Amino acid sequence: MRISDESAEGLNQALDLPSGDLKNDLWMEEYLNQSNSRLEAIARKVHRGEQIDCDSRDWMLNQVDFIVESLGTDTDDLDNPLRSSLLQLILAIANLNHSSRYEIQPATEES
């Protein structure tokens, strides 16, 4: 699987998701940095009143799946600070998804 970072500034960076035992602490730290940057770019759009596009929503869902899978592995694979950072990322995704529903209100027809 490939994560593409298409932030508002037009950066096009990608991070390959390793499978199984290839994940290490340095890789996970880079994953978290890039994912948090992408999530911040999406959040800026939402706070400007833009809707989350399909690609961004799919990206968010993919991150949730990846994080849940990563946290479900043997607890010795990730140290506590990385586990905590992954949990913070999944919470940030959930909060952004929730807030986007309330910040972007569809125009109601006036009678």
N, C-alpha and C positions, 0 to 999 in steps of 0.2 A: 504494500500500500504506500502511497506517496501523499505527503501533505504539501500543498502549495500555498504559499503566503502571498496573497494579492491584497496588500494593504491599500489604504487610500492614497498613499504616496506613489503607488504604482510599482512597488518593489516586487520582484518575482523570485522568491527564494523557495527552495524545496528541501524537505528533509525526508529521507527514506526511513520508513518504520522497519526496524529489524524484527525478525521473528525469533521466538524462543529465547535461547541463551545468549544471543548476540547483544542484548541490551546491557549497557553498563552505566555507571553513575555519570560519567562525562557525557555520554550520548543523551541520557535522560535530562541532564541539566540544559543541554542545547535544545532539546525538544521543548522543555518548559519555557525557555526564553523565547523561542520562535512562536510557540502557541500563545503565550501571553501577549506578545506583540500583535499577532493576528487578531486576538480577541479584543485588544484595546482599539484596533482600527475599526472593527465591527461596532464596538460600543460608541465610538465617536460618531459613526453614521447614524446610529439609533438616537443619540442625544441631539443630533441635528434634525431629527424628525423623519429620517429615511427609514424605510422598511428593510428588514433583513432579507437579502436576496436568497434565492434557492441554493446557490453555491455555498454561501456563508452558512446557511442553516444546515446543509449537508455536512460541511466541514465541522460544525459544532457537534453534530450527532456522531460523526466518526471519532471525534476526540473523546466523547463520553464512552463510546464502545471500547476504544483503546485503553482509556484509563481504568475502566472497570476490569478489563482483561488483565491489565498490568497489576492492579491491586489484588486480583484474585489468585495470582501466582504465589509460590512459596514466599513466605514473609522474609526469608533471608536474602532474597534477590534484591530488594531495595532497602536502603537504610531509612531510618525514621524521618529525617528532614526531606528526603525525596518523596516518601509516602505522603507526608504532610503537604508538600507542594502540589502533588497530584490531586489531593483532596481539595485544596484551595482552588485549583484550576477548574475542577468539575463543579464546585460551588459557584465560581464566577460565571461559568457558562449557564448554569441554571438561573442565577440571578439576572443575567442579561436577557435570557429568554423570557423570564417573567416580567421584567421591567419593560421590555419591548412591546409587550401586549398592552401596557397601560400608557406608555409615552406616545404611541402612535394610535390615535383614535380615529376611526373612519368618520368622514364628514356625514353628519346626519341631515336628512332632508327637513327643511322647515316648511310647515304647512301654512 
